[in-house]
Amino acid sequence: MKKEKKTAPAKDTDDYLASVPEEARATLEKLRRTIKAAAPKATERISWGMPTFYYHGPLVGFAAFKSHCSFFPMGHSVIATYRDELKPYETAKGTIRFQVDKPLPVALVKKLVKARVKENEARVRDRPK
């Protein structure tokens, strides 16, 4: 039996996106721009094998899969808070799944990211000194 050659993990977000099929890449690039606009102080890195934004800790991430894309708000509280707006999407504890041809609306992504920024800022502010 022939072993399949594993691809090297992405070294950064651009490297990750280059490995994604074109249609999903365009969707995720738009998502990336939206996240950057909503959290301009956040930094990007690859964590858990996917592009992840950090601002006072993990903020949000995204990834492409065979049959969908996912947005990870790095916590279930934001999903619970916006559950009504997220009804058209499949959600789990920390994941929002969407089809490449039906991406998350920009306004909703901005709300989710800004809510996560506030959560992370509150956690840092309330941390014992």
C-alpha positions as CSV (number, residue, x, y, z in Angstrom):
1,M,0.0,0.0,0.0
2,K,1.4,3.4,-1.0
3,K,1.6,6.0,1.7
4,E,0.2,9.4,0.8
5,K,2.6,12.2,1.1
6,K,1.6,14.7,3.8
7,T,1.8,18.3,2.9
8,A,3.7,20.7,5.2
9,P,1.6,22.8,7.5
10,A,1.0,26.3,6.4
11,K,3.5,28.8,7.8
12,D,1.2,31.8,7.6
13,T,-2.3,32.8,6.5
14,D,-1.2,33.6,2.9
15,D,0.4,30.1,2.7
16,Y,-2.8,28.5,4.1
17,L,-5.0,30.4,1.6
18,A,-2.8,29.4,-1.3
19,S,-3.5,25.8,-0.5
20,V,-7.3,26.3,-0.6
21,P,-9.4,25.7,-3.7
22,E,-10.1,29.0,-5.6
23,E,-13.8,29.4,-4.8
24,A,-13.2,28.8,-1.0
25,R,-10.1,31.0,-1.2
26,A,-12.1,34.0,-2.4
27,T,-14.7,33.5,0.3
28,L,-12.0,33.2,3.0
29,E,-10.0,36.2,1.7
30,K,-13.2,38.3,2.1
31,L,-13.7,36.9,5.6
32,R,-10.1,37.8,6.4
33,R,-10.5,41.4,5.2
34,T,-13.7,41.7,7.3
35,I,-12.0,40.4,10.4
36,K,-9.0,42.8,9.9
37,A,-11.4,45.7,9.5
38,A,-13.3,44.8,12.7
39,A,-10.2,44.1,14.8
40,P,-7.3,46.2,13.3
41,K,-5.1,45.5,16.3
42,A,-5.3,41.8,16.0
43,T,-2.4,39.8,14.7
44,E,-2.5,36.7,12.5
45,R,-0.9,33.4,12.9
46,I,-1.5,29.7,12.2
47,S,-2.9,27.9,15.3
48,W,-4.6,24.6,15.3
49,G,-3.7,24.3,11.6
50,M,-5.8,27.3,10.6
51,P,-5.5,31.0,10.3
52,T,-6.2,32.5,13.7
53,F,-6.4,36.1,14.8
54,Y,-5.1,37.1,18.2
55,Y,-5.9,40.1,20.4
56,H,-5.3,39.5,24.1
57,G,-5.4,35.8,23.3
58,P,-7.2,33.8,20.6
59,L,-9.9,35.9,19.0
60,V,-11.3,34.2,15.9
61,G,-10.2,31.7,13.3
62,F,-11.4,30.3,10.0
63,A,-10.8,27.3,7.8
64,A,-11.9,25.5,4.6
65,F,-13.1,21.9,4.6
66,K,-14.1,19.6,1.8
67,S,-17.8,20.5,1.8
68,H,-17.9,23.8,3.8
69,C,-16.0,26.6,5.5
70,S,-16.0,27.4,9.2
71,F,-15.7,30.5,11.3
72,F,-14.4,29.9,14.8
73,P,-15.3,32.6,17.4
74,M,-13.1,30.9,19.9
75,G,-15.9,30.6,22.4
76,H,-19.5,29.6,22.6
77,S,-20.8,32.7,24.3
78,V,-20.8,34.8,21.1
79,I,-22.6,32.0,19.2
80,A,-25.2,31.9,22.0
81,T,-25.6,35.7,22.0
82,Y,-26.2,35.9,18.2
83,R,-28.1,32.5,17.9
84,D,-31.1,34.2,16.2
85,E,-28.9,35.7,13.5
86,L,-27.0,32.5,13.1
87,K,-30.1,30.3,12.5
88,P,-29.4,30.0,8.7
89,Y,-26.1,28.4,9.5
90,E,-25.0,25.1,11.1
91,T,-23.5,25.9,14.5
92,A,-21.7,23.9,17.2
93,K,-20.2,24.9,20.5
94,G,-17.4,26.9,18.9
95,T,-18.0,26.7,15.2
96,I,-20.2,28.4,12.6
97,R,-20.3,26.4,9.3
98,F,-21.3,28.0,6.0
99,Q,-21.2,27.1,2.3
100,V,-18.7,28.8,0.1
101,D,-21.5,30.2,-2.1
102,K,-23.4,31.4,1.0
103,P,-20.8,33.2,3.2
104,L,-21.5,34.9,6.5
105,P,-22.7,38.4,6.0
106,V,-20.0,41.1,6.5
107,A,-22.2,42.9,9.1
108,L,-22.6,39.7,11.1
109,V,-18.9,38.9,11.0
110,K,-18.1,42.4,12.2
111,K,-20.6,42.0,15.1
112,L,-19.1,38.6,16.1
113,V,-15.5,39.8,15.9
114,K,-16.2,43.0,17.9
115,A,-18.0,41.0,20.5
116,R,-15.0,38.7,20.8
117,V,-12.7,41.8,21.1
118,K,-14.8,43.0,24.0
119,E,-14.7,39.6,25.7
120,N,-10.9,39.4,25.4
121,E,-10.5,43.0,26.6
122,A,-12.7,42.3,29.6
123,R,-10.8,39.2,30.5
124,V,-7.5,41.1,30.5
125,R,-9.0,44.0,32.4
126,D,-10.5,41.8,35.1
127,R,-7.4,39.6,35.5
128,P,-6.0,39.9,39.0
129,K,-2.9,42.0,39.0
